[in-house]
Amino acid sequence: MFGKLGDMAKLTKQAMGMQKEMKKLQEVLANTEVSGVCEGGLVEVIASGDMIIKKVNINPNCLHPSSVDLLNGLIQSATNNALFAAKKMAQDHTAELTKGIDIPGLGL
């Protein structure tokens, strides 16, 4: 009779433990940085694991009025590379935490 209640209690306890671990993971991601660099290394974008752009480094050689369109493309490329790296890092950490189990709603 109590077997199913015991199983539910165990599952609830596991879910609460995982919830605590996910909160820790969010803190780790927020405090971990990755970088994305465009081809040629003229622009570098630093992002946190929670997808926040922290810094943009532009090589001074790019700063010429005639190269604005080029610079816009380089910034876009480096930003996308940084966000891709941040998303990959978050997915890797989450997979490690969940032991590879796909949990709907994590959004990573």
C-alpha positions as CSV (number, residue, x, y, z in Angstrom):
1,M,0.0,0.0,0.0
2,F,2.7,2.5,0.9
3,G,5.1,1.3,-1.8
4,K,3.8,3.7,-4.4
5,L,3.8,6.6,-1.9
6,G,7.4,5.8,-1.0
7,D,8.3,5.9,-4.7
8,M,6.6,9.2,-5.1
9,A,8.4,10.6,-2.1
10,K,11.7,9.3,-3.5
11,L,11.0,11.0,-6.9
12,T,10.0,14.2,-5.2
13,K,13.2,14.2,-3.2
14,Q,15.3,13.5,-6.4
15,A,13.5,16.3,-8.2
16,M,14.2,18.8,-5.4
17,G,17.8,17.7,-5.4
18,M,18.0,18.2,-9.2
19,Q,16.4,21.6,-8.8
20,K,19.1,22.7,-6.4
21,E,21.8,21.4,-8.8
22,M,20.2,23.3,-11.6
23,K,20.3,26.5,-9.6
24,K,24.0,25.9,-8.9
25,L,24.6,25.3,-12.6
26,Q,22.9,28.6,-13.5
27,E,25.3,30.4,-11.1
28,V,28.3,28.6,-12.7
29,L,27.2,29.5,-16.2
30,A,26.7,33.1,-15.2
31,N,30.2,33.3,-13.9
32,T,31.9,31.4,-16.7
33,E,33.0,33.2,-19.9
34,V,33.6,31.9,-23.4
35,S,34.8,33.9,-26.4
36,G,33.9,34.0,-30.1
37,V,36.3,35.3,-32.7
38,C,35.6,36.2,-36.3
39,E,37.8,34.9,-39.1
40,G,41.1,36.8,-39.0
41,G,40.7,37.5,-35.3
42,L,39.9,41.2,-35.9
43,V,36.9,41.1,-33.5
44,E,36.5,39.0,-30.3
45,V,33.3,38.9,-28.3
46,I,33.2,37.6,-24.7
47,A,29.9,36.1,-23.4
48,S,28.9,34.4,-20.2
49,G,27.4,31.0,-20.1
50,D,24.0,32.5,-19.5
51,M,24.2,34.3,-22.9
52,I,25.1,37.8,-21.8
53,I,27.7,39.7,-23.9
54,K,30.4,40.9,-21.4
55,K,32.9,42.5,-23.7
56,V,33.8,43.3,-27.3
57,N,37.4,43.6,-28.4
58,I,38.0,45.3,-31.8
59,N,41.4,45.4,-33.4
60,P,42.3,49.0,-34.1
61,N,43.1,48.1,-37.7
62,C,39.3,47.8,-38.3
63,L,38.6,51.4,-37.3
64,H,38.5,53.2,-40.5
65,P,35.4,55.0,-41.8
66,S,35.3,53.0,-45.1
67,S,35.3,49.7,-43.2
68,V,32.0,50.2,-41.2
69,D,30.1,47.5,-43.1
70,L,33.0,45.1,-42.7
71,L,33.2,45.8,-39.0
72,N,29.4,45.2,-38.6
73,G,29.8,41.8,-40.2
74,L,32.8,40.9,-38.1
75,I,31.0,41.9,-34.8
76,Q,28.0,39.8,-35.8
77,S,30.1,36.8,-36.7
78,A,32.1,37.0,-33.4
79,T,28.9,37.5,-31.4
80,N,27.3,34.5,-32.9
81,N,30.4,32.4,-32.3
82,A,30.5,33.5,-28.6
83,L,26.8,32.7,-28.1
84,F,27.2,29.4,-29.8
85,A,30.1,28.5,-27.5
86,A,28.0,29.7,-24.5
87,K,25.0,27.5,-25.5
88,K,27.2,24.5,-26.1
89,M,28.8,24.9,-22.7
90,A,25.4,25.2,-21.1
91,Q,24.2,22.1,-22.9
92,D,27.3,20.1,-21.9
93,H,26.9,21.1,-18.2
94,T,23.2,20.3,-18.2
95,A,23.8,16.9,-19.9
96,E,26.4,16.2,-17.2
97,L,23.9,17.2,-14.4
98,T,21.0,15.2,-15.9
99,K,23.1,12.2,-16.9
100,G,22.0,12.7,-20.5
101,I,18.3,12.5,-19.7
102,D,16.4,15.0,-21.9
103,I,14.2,17.1,-19.6
104,P,11.5,19.1,-21.4
105,G,11.4,22.8,-20.6
106,L,15.1,23.3,-19.8
107,G,15.4,25.3,-22.9
108,L,19.1,24.6,-23.5
